[in-house]
Amino acid sequence: MTFWANYVILKEKEGIDRATTLSQIETKYGLNKRQEIENDLNNQ
C-alpha cells in the first residue's frame, strides 16, 4: 500500500471523511494522483 493510501486511512481513523481527504489531495496533486490512491485503496 502506498504512502497516500495509508495517509487516507489514518485520516479516516482521526474522523476525517475519505472523500474530503481525497478531494484535498486532488486539489494539490491532481486527478491522476487521486485515482491512483483510490485504486490502491480498492485493491487492499
WOMOZI-V318288 format. One record per backbone hydrogen bond with DSSP energy under -1.0 kcal/mol. NH is the residue of the N-H (numbers start at 1). CO is the residue of the C=O. Records with the same first field share a line. If there is no record, write none. Layout:
# WOMOZI-V318288
NH = CO  CO
This chain:
# WOMOZI-V318288
6 = 2
7 = 3
8 = 4
9 = 5
10 = 6
11 = 7
12 = 8
13 = 9
14 = 10
15 = 12
16 = 11
21 = 17
22 = 18
23 = 19
24 = 20
25 = 21
26 = 22
27 = 23
28 = 24
29 = 25
30 = 26
34 = 30
35 = 31
36 = 32
37 = 33
38 = 34
39 = 35
40 = 36
41 = 37
42 = 38
43 = 39
